[in-house]
């Protein structure tokens, strides 16, 4: 069995952060039943350009493999009935909505505990379910600004810069998945579930880590650094070779010794200005030009090969294509392939979350409402039950939503 094969999660999710968190649980074997609101055409991620055709997009494929889909209108009595029956047979309700919405649509623990006392209700929201911003929508870009990330990122003489990836969304998804699994452990131990009030804002603030500790305790004010340099360790940054860029990281004194010897500048080790971390930090304006001049004399491949052999942490600054074709990427099984009716073969990166030696299995993301018959069978509904729910509008325009 896969590690989470005995776990069923009802996912009221859409777009990026929520689906990113639950896809790791699905890859580990959890039965993630994705609830898609029929009036709006389901998860908005289905329509994200540029690689989209109708309701199929590569964006959606990335975050929804190994899941099942059910179109369900929670605003109708019939839709609510189906949802509550799913709660009775599931372990968790997982959502990523605005902070005030879970209570409004009654998917918190207090709303559902009478149906299943052990249910875990994990709500990943922009700003949390309490506080002055609870009712505000939260998006990655906005959170990177609010949490100080953009002020930390970029060169000193350039504007504040966001990460090239939606890191608040993705980290928030990981935090939600971890919170949900913690809740499941407690629920199975104690027989009582509860709420996981997780937010992108909390995630972003918590990831300020040691710069926050330095500021809170010593008044430290972070400043952007040239060439993505580490704020306190020198040398630990990007350097330009004759044909591109690479990173060298001397996080220990032994690496500094190896670096100076390997690049043919052993005299730097005798210079009192560069004897330790503190001295090199204080005199970085004298040290870094020396290193930059030397590194400009040869290629990235030359320096990376030489320094790697010497045991100095280093690596090229790859573009996306280079990263995806790295020998180590392929050796670690980080590229998966599924078959899709529209896209043919879909290749994508896999989850890094691992347990045991059993290889993960992958199936494409579901078409909207594709798993209707399976879920109805799971709930034991009769033909008459289903007809009544369809007539009530529980599933929206089911004729259009069913593949």
ABEGO torsion letter per residue (X at the ends): XBAAAABBBBBBBBEAAAAAAAAAAAAAGBBBBBBBBAAAGEBAAAABOABBBEABBAAAAAAABGBBBBBBBAABAAAAAAAAAAAAABABBBBBBBAAAAAAAGABAAAAAAABAABBBBBBBAAEABEAAAABBBBAAAAAAAAGAAAABEBAABBBBBBABBAAAAAAAAAAAAAAAAAAAAAAAAGBBEBBBBBAAAAAAAAAEAAAAAAAAAGBBBBBBBGGBBAABOBBBBBBBAAEBBBBBBABAAAAAAAAAAAGBAAAAABAAAABAAAAAAAAAAAAAAAAAAAAABBAAAAAAAAAAAGBBBBBBBBAAAAAABAAAAAAGABBBBBBAAAEBBBBBBBABBBEABBBBBBBBBBBGAAAAAAAAAAGBBAAAAAAAAAAGAAEBAAAABX
